[in-house]
Amino acid sequence: MKKVLITGANGFLGSNLTRELYRLGYEVRILVRAGADLKGVADIPCEIFFGNIDHQEEVLQAVVGCNVVIHAASITDQWNITFEQYERVNYTGTRNIADACLAAQVDRFIYVSTANTMGPGSKTQPGSELSGFTLFHANSGYINTKYMAQQYVLEQVERNHLPAIIVNPTFMIGPNDIKPSSGKLLLYGLHKKVLFYPPGGKNFVYINDVCQGIINALDNGKVGECYLLAGQNLSYKEFFQLVNDTEKAPGIMIRIPVFVMKMAGAFGTLREKVIGKSSKLNYTAAYLLCLDNYYSGKKSERELQVKYTPVKEAVKRALSWFKENNYC
């Protein structure tokens, strides 16, 4: 029986991953902040270690005795977060985890990055693991610090033989989304007679497929490689139409023009600078919502043997869970 440490276990991906690893017979330890909401893992027998990933000594203590470390903790929120906060958790926290893995000589380190550390593409030519980083100009603290952290992990593989594998999930959909996080987009599309949708699109992936990709990477992944965990490419119109079809609730959908979306985002950014408070829509968010944010999961299908679930089924299972738990 291998002992695995999971960071960010109280999050959407982390809680689903913790549940699946326990089901498979792993001895699970989770690293969470003191006072974190543990509702998502309350029913899972696991060892709880309270600490902060930006505190090096606490990370070292958490890693000791573990064969495998899966680092899923990060700040993903797009609003009301300073770059310094992103940097402290997403970059410095990842450095601490990687360095602790080297010190403890773990067998395997899985770093959960993001698809946006690789350039997105179109539906006909989606982004892949060979795509260079192209989103620096989007000025996203989240994306930029995840890219910095990914580069640090790859550097440690090269220089110090860190046994690390990187997985790059796209936009995850599924059950057990306690906060909710990505489920906010799904809930936004529910029960609206008139729905305004962004002009871009993205790749959607079922949360259980991401968990399977991470678990399969433990045995089948190649050290120093990145793997996009990417399901189905859909425009926002196609995604919300799928939600409406699942609910059998047809409504009128109106596309927001690109220039209107970007102007609203620019106004939000200006407002942030003037009043010193975060806007729900700033230019970075608006830019990303206009983007064709499409990716291919062919490499993970081939090397990690991930079989991707249709987004329609992922939406159905997510909606079922949200209804059972009175989110909608």
Beta strands, then each sheet from edge to edge (+ up, - down):
strand 1: 3-7
strand 2: 27-32
strand 3: 47-50
strand 4: 68-71
strand 5: 108-112
strand 6: 164-169
strand 7: 171-173
strand 8: 194-197
strand 9: 201-206
strand 10: 226-229
strand 11: 232-235
strand 12: 252-255
strand 13: 292-293
sheet 1: 3+ 2+ 1+ 4+ 5+ 6+ 10+
sheet 2: 7+ 9+ 11-
sheet 3: 7+ 9+ 13+
sheet 4: 8+ 12+
end
